[in-house]
């Protein structure tokens, strides 16, 4: 079938489903999984199963332990509503929360088949977010391309990234912390065991995520615990640089426990969760030597990682959203900026970086901070892509998102234009869920990106299996040069802001 015919056929299916749409979800017959029967709903040719537990509730003595198996249930468990999201303190998640939160959600084509699977790992700095925050129709655009979407909750903040000497001692592999990543691995094991019951192909699983979710994808590619659980990986605006040493993480955990008047782990587990999560805490992923054997560069240079086709990328205005967070100050002044530069790159490289990104006044420092943070994100993605490409085994595709979408009805406060996370709605083709005056360019970018993402899930190549990428512009594999980074935007946008530094120069600086 030609690219044009595929697009026409997909449009016909979507139109038919729209005509057949009913006012409310219709109950589905129960599906058997390893822990019992679950019953979801169907609407608009999409089967939905929400709130399915993939691990036992991590409460009581299981708090901070690696995820444990779900206790089987009798009867039919309704899977028609999202489960509670994991406890967190961010103010932008309004969904009901609970420490008992390890559940997942599935959107699948109603037509029987054997479909590729995409597992979404949400962002939020490992301290916020959920697998349900995009709503019950989050998977519509992906499912329209004959791909199943799975989204997951995982432990966050203090409950999901807490190391302690006693935790290391009680763990069979002597690891500690990183509970949120272990949750993700447990969810991927669940997918391997159960997704076939929903029409999914366990041999075509793609993990993808943005921000902290993108970092999680990078970590999973490094983890021997995740070997064989996925077959492609997409990381949007996230890598796995800068892991905290295990001993530092354990000491921070022990100090925290003492500050709470709980010198033992048992005492800390008896503390009320509401009290605990309100205490000051910085959650870091730590290099515990078991979830991953070393830091990212060492793992990739050794070749001892999960070698699968990958996509990585970043956005043109990441720093507008992330600069204050990365610099650790709500206000960026000349002093704050120059101190941060030295902290980022060290005193040896700081003068060279300040020549490229000067901060000789408060106003100049703010502009340079945003540029620098955007380029740090780009450099990290470029470097990671290069490490993978150097192995010359599986391809990696790199992108740079520059598109400015139509302005929202209410003023945009975060992720505006080509800011942090702005690409998500296009990769999911979720424009219909946001009542903006979308332009033809917006719709074309969304069609292109969801096509790339779902083609990649099907074949390991964003161009798909057709000679012309199923009607999409050809995307070359990354070979370590800027010319092989695919710039995602209109022609005029690419001319206006489609350039970025030659990060090979930065690689040379770092190597000094």
Secondary structure, 3 states (H helix, E strand, C coil): CCHHHHHHHHHHHHHHHHHHCCCCCEECCCEEECCEEEECEEECCEEEEEEEECCCCCCHHHCCCCCCCCCCCCCEEECECCCCEECCCCCCCCCCEECCCCEEEEEEECCCCCEEEEEEECCCCCCCCCCCCCCCCCCHHHHCCCEEEEEECCCCHHHHCCCCHHHHHHCCCCCCCCHHHHHHHHHHHHHHHHHHHHCEEEEEEEEEEECHHHHHHHHHHHCHHHCCCCCEEEEECCCCCCCEEHHHHHHHHHHHHHHCCCCCHHHHHCCCHHHHHCCCCCCCCEECCCCCCCCHHHHHHHCCCCCCEEEEEEECCHHHHHHHHHHCCCCCCHHHHHHHHHHHHHHHHHHHHHHHCCCCCHHHHHHHHHHHHHHHHHHHHHHHHHHHHCCCCCCEEEEEECCCCCCCCCCCCCCCCCCCCCCHHHHCCCHHHCCCCCCHHHHHHHHHHHHHHHHHHHHCCCCCCCCCHHHCCCCCCCCCCHHHEEEECCHHHHHHHCCCCCHHHHHHHHHC
